[in-house]
Amino acid sequence: MYEHFFQCPYCWENISMLFDPSISRQTYIEDCEICCNPIEVSPEFNNGELSGLEVSGIEQ
């Protein structure tokens, strides 16, 4: 697993998430560990290294 820190698009707190580097592209929704709002997360890996990350809030 690969831990990465980034800013929540809702509360702007730094949070961390664990990503699976064996999957080169993935998109899923996970709640912020601070404010509990849903975040769409799309990490991209190249040779086991994080090469891109898109994080966005979800309109409710």
Secondary structure, DSSP 8 states (H G I E B T S, - for coil): -EEEEEE-TTT--EEEEEE-TTSSB--EEEE-TTT--EEEEEEEEETTEEEEEEEEE---
